Amino acid sequence: MTGGGVSSDANRKAGPAGRHVGLADQLGAEIRSSAYPVGSRFPTELELQQRFDVGRHTVREALKILTEQGLLGRRRKTGTVVLSQTPVSPYVHSLRDIKGLFDFANSTVLDIRHEGFASLPAGSLREFAGIEDKRWFRIAGLRSTRHDLAPLCWSEVMVPERFAPDKAAVRQGDRAVYQVVLDQFGLKLEYVEQNVTATRLPSQLAKVLNAETDGPALLVKRRYVAHTGATFEISHNLYPADRYSIHSVIRQRA
């Protein structure tokens, strides 16, 4: 690609203090126009500085915006590469009650990549007390938004062997795994315990999610407990940090 500085339209839009926004808009438009194909190497910071006659800080901030939009990602050895021509919209999860969990299951779809029985490593469930089951049925795969199939997170669902769900019912994909278990064993959902932590996105999952390698991520762990007191599911959902947020309403107890 060749060209001069940031376009005058972009400069007017961003203003002097936000020149990086105008640069991000211009580079984003070039990505969407296929000037930089998906999977190709993106220009270096120095190349962009020289092309647009801007400082290093402006270039870095612009690249940060494009990375947060899911258009670019940094890969070891290959540098910055184009991941997508379409910005990723963050998924806002409104979680006020159990219904919010059903809404999440209905608005996303799980592409199962792995399934089978396994013994979980010691300490993998340390966030949740009182779990004694040793052998679990594990399902793992790519979860995407149902309306446009945009990659959302890497999802792993673990069910104790004694509550192992019917595989055909799970693969059908019209219900969440925990809903299948509830119906199959005649259980009622008593409560869900949730733990959210900040982490980094490992390289193998970054490629699957079209996200930045070692970029910021959110790990959402949930435990599903039946009316009998038994834990019948544990789920781990790993999201690129810019693709997921939780909206909660906290009320004063009467």
ABEGO torsion letter per residue (X at the ends): XBEBBBBAAAAAAAEAAAAAAAAAAAAAAAAAAGABBBGBBBBBAAAAAAAAGBBAAAAAAAAAAAAAAGABBBBBGAEBBBABABBBBBBBBBBABAAAAAAAAAABBBBBABBEBBBBBBGAAAABBGBABABBBBBBEBBBBAAAGBBABBBBBBBBAAABBBAAAAAAGABBAAAAAAAAAGBBBABBBBBBBBBBBBAAAAAAAGBBBGBBBBBBBBBBBBAAGBBABBBBBBBBAAABBBBBBBBBBX
